[in-house]
């Protein structure tokens, strides 16, 4: 039982930052326009 809890906690520590990063990128993507639609960008 302790071994299972250890594995779950390690998996949680590995999984949680990635899920937060994915959500953060999604929020940033919705908040800022894409680089192609930026009128101040020079070709």
Residue, then its C-alpha position, 0 to 999 in steps of 0.5 A: x500500500x505504501x509503495x502504491x502511494x509512492x508511485x501515485x505521488x511521483x506520478x502526480x508530481x510529474x503530471x501536475x506541472x504539465x497539465x498546468x503548463x498546457x492550460x496556461x498555454x491555452x489561456x495565453x493563446x486565447x488572450x493574445x492574437x496569433x503572430x500572423x495577425x499582428x499589424x506591427x510585425x514586419x515581414 
